[in-house]
Amino acid sequence: MIMNLDFYKRIPQKECRECGEHFEEQAESYIYECERCFGLKEE
């Protein structure tokens, strides 16, 4: 069980494809833009 938790701790943070900023991953989300860049696309 501990080995499984170690795997999840080593996953790198998501990085925005537009600006390169690291952001917190949302559950069940496949979006690769931060909220700021994603919001700019919606306008």
Phi, psi and omega in degrees: 000318180297324180296323178296318179294323179298322178302313183290330178289336184267358179291128181292155178294152175288145179237133181297132179288339182274308187247349179085003180286140175280142179218160181284129182288137177266143179301136177061031181244134178247018180281135181246026174239146176290168183301323181296310181291323179296321178295326179292328179289328183289334185283000000 
